[in-house]
Amino acid sequence: MNDTVAISVSDLRKRLRVDPNAVTVNYQGFAFREIFARLPSGLIADDLKEPEIWKIVQQGNKALRKFDRVIVISFDETWLAECYVENATGEMAVLAKPRIVSFSERTEKLFTDGTYRVEWTGTGYRVARLRDGAAMTESFANAPLAERALAGLYPRRA
């Protein structure tokens, strides 16, 4: 008998949460704050309707508060949402009618050599192995630095 459990895509998506390390308090005023948050890979604009995606953020010192202005950017930076916090507790945050702004697709072509590729991580660039997607380097601030690290993965002639 096969004991593997099939996880549906919708169940997996319900488990995705915003990482508190990807949330920055840009401005803190007397009445409200302005927050910048980068979504993890896999979350889409429609997920902003789900208050539970903020659960981990709400349990820390960057918790969203009522009337905070929130700028949310997608992982691949193809869209952002401008919204306000309608309600917030220690477990969730409700965003009021996010206004979606679409960006054009990423125009830069990231380097690949058939064995490794430079890829966007959401906060920088790293080198990944094509065969299995394994990360081969840490994240770099720009693509040229990641390309230099890719070249360093190959042995040099003496």
C-alpha positions as CSV (number, residue, x, y, z in Angstrom):
1,M,0.0,0.0,0.0
2,N,1.3,3.4,-0.9
3,D,1.4,5.7,2.2
4,T,2.4,8.9,0.3
5,V,0.0,11.8,0.8
6,A,-0.9,13.9,-2.2
7,I,-0.9,17.6,-1.5
8,S,-3.0,19.7,-3.8
9,V,-1.7,22.9,-5.3
10,S,-4.4,24.9,-3.4
11,D,-3.3,23.3,-0.1
12,L,0.3,24.2,-0.8
13,R,-0.6,27.8,-1.7
14,K,-2.6,28.1,1.5
15,R,0.6,27.4,3.4
16,L,2.6,30.2,1.8
17,R,3.2,33.1,4.2
18,V,4.9,36.5,3.9
19,D,8.4,36.3,5.5
20,P,8.9,39.0,8.2
21,N,12.5,39.4,6.8
22,A,11.0,40.6,3.5
23,V,9.0,43.3,5.3
24,T,10.4,46.8,5.8
25,V,9.0,49.7,7.7
26,N,9.7,52.5,5.2
27,Y,8.2,55.3,7.3
28,Q,6.6,55.6,10.7
29,G,4.4,58.6,11.4
30,F,2.2,59.6,14.3
31,A,-1.0,58.1,12.8
32,F,0.1,55.4,10.4
33,R,3.2,53.7,8.9
34,E,4.2,52.9,5.4
35,I,5.3,49.3,4.9
36,F,7.1,47.6,2.0
37,A,6.7,43.9,1.6
38,R,8.1,41.4,-0.9
39,L,6.0,38.3,-1.5
40,P,7.5,34.9,-1.6
41,S,7.5,32.9,-4.9
42,G,4.2,31.3,-5.5
43,L,1.9,34.0,-4.1
44,I,-0.3,35.9,-6.6
45,A,-2.3,39.1,-6.4
46,D,-5.5,37.2,-5.5
47,D,-3.8,35.9,-2.4
48,L,-3.8,39.4,-0.9
49,K,-7.5,38.7,-0.1
50,E,-6.3,36.0,2.3
51,P,-5.6,37.6,5.8
52,E,-3.6,34.5,6.9
53,I,-0.7,35.2,4.6
54,W,0.5,37.8,7.1
55,K,0.3,35.4,10.1
56,I,4.1,35.2,10.7
57,V,4.5,38.9,10.2
58,Q,1.8,39.6,12.7
59,Q,3.6,37.7,15.4
60,G,6.7,39.9,15.3
61,N,7.7,43.5,15.7
62,K,6.8,44.4,12.1
63,A,3.1,43.6,12.6
64,L,0.7,45.5,10.4
65,R,-1.6,47.9,12.1
66,K,-5.0,49.4,11.1
67,F,-4.6,52.2,8.6
68,D,-1.0,51.3,7.7
69,R,-0.2,51.9,4.0
70,V,1.3,48.7,2.5
71,I,3.2,48.4,-0.8
72,V,3.5,44.8,-1.8
73,I,5.8,43.6,-4.6
74,S,5.5,40.3,-6.3
75,F,8.5,37.9,-6.1
76,D,9.3,38.3,-9.8
77,E,8.6,42.1,-9.7
78,T,6.0,42.0,-12.5
79,W,3.4,43.8,-10.3
80,L,2.9,45.6,-7.1
81,A,-0.1,46.4,-5.0
82,E,-0.9,49.6,-3.1
83,C,-3.3,49.0,-0.2
84,Y,-4.2,50.0,3.4
85,V,-4.7,47.7,6.4
86,E,-8.4,47.5,7.2
87,N,-8.1,45.3,10.2
88,A,-5.3,43.5,12.0
89,T,-4.8,41.1,14.8
90,G,-2.0,38.9,16.1
91,E,-2.9,36.2,13.6
92,M,-3.9,38.1,10.4
93,A,-4.2,41.3,8.5
94,V,-7.0,42.4,6.1
95,L,-6.0,44.6,3.2
96,A,-8.6,47.0,1.8
97,K,-9.0,46.8,-2.0
98,P,-5.5,46.5,-3.2
99,R,-4.7,48.6,-6.3
100,I,-2.6,46.5,-8.6
101,V,0.1,48.2,-10.8
102,S,1.5,46.0,-13.6
103,F,5.1,46.2,-14.8
104,S,6.5,45.0,-18.1
105,E,8.2,41.7,-18.1
106,R,11.8,41.6,-17.0
107,T,13.8,42.7,-20.0
108,E,17.2,41.5,-18.9
109,K,18.2,38.1,-20.1
110,L,20.1,36.3,-17.3
111,F,23.2,34.3,-18.3
112,T,23.2,30.5,-18.6
113,D,25.9,28.2,-20.0
114,G,24.0,24.9,-20.2
115,T,25.2,23.7,-16.8
116,Y,24.5,26.7,-14.5
117,R,22.2,29.7,-14.7
118,V,22.0,33.1,-13.0
119,E,18.6,33.5,-11.4
120,W,16.7,36.2,-9.5
121,T,16.0,35.2,-5.9
122,G,13.7,38.1,-5.0
123,T,16.4,40.0,-3.2
124,G,19.4,39.5,-5.5
125,Y,21.0,37.1,-8.0
126,R,22.5,33.7,-7.5
127,V,23.9,30.8,-9.5
128,A,21.8,27.6,-9.7
129,R,22.6,24.3,-11.3
130,L,20.2,23.6,-14.2
131,R,20.0,19.8,-13.6
132,D,18.3,20.1,-10.2
133,G,17.9,23.8,-9.4
134,A,20.4,23.6,-6.5
135,A,21.8,26.9,-5.4
136,M,25.5,27.0,-6.0
137,T,26.3,30.4,-4.6
138,E,25.0,33.0,-2.1
139,S,22.9,35.9,-3.4
140,F,24.6,38.8,-5.0
141,A,23.5,42.4,-5.5
142,N,23.6,42.3,-9.3
143,A,23.8,39.9,-12.2
144,P,27.4,40.6,-13.2
145,L,28.6,39.6,-9.8
146,A,26.6,36.4,-10.0
147,E,28.1,35.7,-13.5
148,R,31.6,36.2,-12.1
149,A,30.8,33.6,-9.3
150,L,29.5,31.2,-12.0
151,A,32.8,31.4,-13.8
152,G,34.5,30.7,-10.6
153,L,32.7,27.3,-10.3
154,Y,34.9,25.9,-13.1
155,P,38.5,24.8,-12.5
156,R,41.2,27.0,-13.9
157,R,44.2,25.8,-15.8
158,A,47.5,26.3,-14.1
